[in-house]
Amino acid sequence: MIPMAREDVISIHVILVLVLVFGIIAGDEYTPSPNIGYPAGLVPNCPGVLKNATISQKKLQMLRILVHKVINGKVHRTDYPIEGAAKSLAKDKLVDFKNKKTVFYIGGFFDSAYFPFSQAIGTVYSKRGYNVLLSETFQFLTYIYPKSVRLSKVIGDKIGELLVNLQHLGLKANDLEIVGMSIGAHIAGYASKYYYSATGRKPSRLTGLDPAGPCFRGLPPDQRLRKTDAERVDILHTNIDGFGIAENLGHVDYYVNGGEYQPGDIVAVPCLVICSHIRAAIYWWLAVQNPKKFIAIKCDSIQDARFAKCYNGSETNYVGLETKFDRPGLYYLATYNEFPYYRAKEGLIEENEIYKYHAGRVNAEDMLIV
């Protein structure tokens, strides 16, 4: 990744401060229900994000679709504006919608299809035999955050429109999977809603990687990602109440190490809000690359997952392409604090739990320990 200039770092800090201010102003409008966590979370409401938004034809040229394919170990890419992309893809030899599954990946805030996370996820799916389409939304998801949220619906609709048009090239709902990171998870939900309204069919699968909480957690369920958006919806939670969202949004929801904060690779350096949030994309990349290595155990509630109180259960599930959707519910996933993180069956044994103590301290009531 290209190092950010000092001015860019300052800009990001300013944006985060403004987002926090929005949350303080609007926070009294949000009332969390008992099973989505005790705290209301960061920035539950952002006034005006549901107002209409329009992307001009000139600006729409910057909303692009990338085809990503690995051939003999080398990455090949083609790049098209989303307007007219279906016609371009009809001539693209890197895709075969009639005979292969297709995954559409949508990145998050300040993310790009050219950044490492998108490339890594595109590569691992390509190696599994998928057509891979990546959305380039950088020009739209780098505004002040509430403005980007307001644009997310129109971006999702544009992606949904493209997916509808790809039916003429052989794309079938049963072979379509959508993966979204952070705000991209909700964009995936909007795209799926559009696709369903136009075709009467739902995408086969929708995976949300720590779906964004700020500006979304206070919205009505039909205005964000939810489990009715696809035939199968699975969610990875890695920073609930921070940049993620605590509520179970899918048929299968995984709360990784409790879902609140992730263990740091270096013991003395904690993995805080941003680190924990983006860890969802890393876990997913590794889960697709290492089938059946990330094994989770079923929980009775989100609060049990927070405190790692799920080891008395016997039902398990896999994170990744092997997820068993006939076992719906909430799951606790334990990881190592070192790459490649997965614990396999060792993570199902309570004595091997490495994060329970820290989760307890984070969530302790009326207690401050330093």
PyMOL commands that set and color helices and strands:
alter all, ss='L'
color gray80, all
select helices_A, chain A and resi 6-29+34-36+57-60+85-89+116-127+145-169+173-175+183-199+221-223+227-229+273-289+302-306+344-348+350-352+356-363
alter helices_A, ss='H'
color red, helices_A
select strands_A, chain A and resi 64-71+74-81+102-106+131-136+176-181+205-209+233-237+252-256+295-299+316-318+329-333
alter strands_A, ss='S'
color yellow, strands_A
deselect
rebuild
show_as cartoon
